[in-house]
Amino acid sequence: MRGVFSTKIDPTYDDLPEQRYHFPRTYLRQAEATIGDWIVYYEPRRTGAADTVIGGRQAYFAVAKVAGVRPDLNLRDHFYADVSDYLEFDRAVPFREGAHYFESALRREDGGTSKGAFGRAVRNVPDSEFDLILAAGFAPLVDSDAVRGADDTSLPVGFADEPAIFDRPIIERLTRRPFRDAAFAVAVKRAYADTCALTGLKITNGGGRTEAQAAHIRPVEHSGPDSVRNGMALSATAHWMFDRGLVSVGEDLTILTAKAAAPEALSRLLLPGGRIRPPARPEWRPHPQFLHWHREHVFKG
């Protein structure tokens, strides 16, 4: 059964959405129902543990597959859902667009939002509603004609209330490398505004295509997730140097250079000030865990 897992920018629980989701026993039955199936992550309005901390997108932002559920051995009555195949949407999908709620259970009969249903951090959803969320999240990669159905003005443009309309094309693509590479590139380059994080350069060719490439910090072949937090937008030259360990990034986002292996002119290519140009949104900035892996396993410094 498909599901929705809510997680904050500054989570109260021990969440690392690319790998695991932490939750209390209250949601055990709903979480176990998703084992072997897909979930989407939802970012609520509150971004931290304090009730006064608000500013979350109130949007679905990524998809992942639940591999299993296990108890937290250090905290009684708490559990972890381990996930794989994490992939961020190309656009965050608000829980409601116009009069349409992507989760029908969130809508009261009078058309308002059900706060009780919204308060549940783990929710199961019908396949048809789940597919609509995916189609909206990956809209830049989906042929709009392929997802447009009957004329229904209560739905967002390009969507129809017909469960068979997608024939699961997006679900089938989620584990395929070409689709994942394309989605990862769109998400990372958007987060960095098509600008190289190491050099600060934004070069656009005559056709309007930017030179920036989406680089994994921890490579996919070494279990790196397709997460914006595991990526940086880099120019072709910077990407080559990063993959070969000539440069890396510290936890404080300082640029590190391999003095013995890097060319002498390298410093002139990098941003003055010695720090990368990070994304504006904090939830898109490189995660310390992935940066640590690169320094330990790739960096030649």
Summary of the structure (lengths in Angstrom):
residues: 301
radius of gyration: 20.5
end to end distance: 46.9
largest distance: 68.1
contacts: 910
relative contact order: 0.11
helix: 29%
strand: 26%
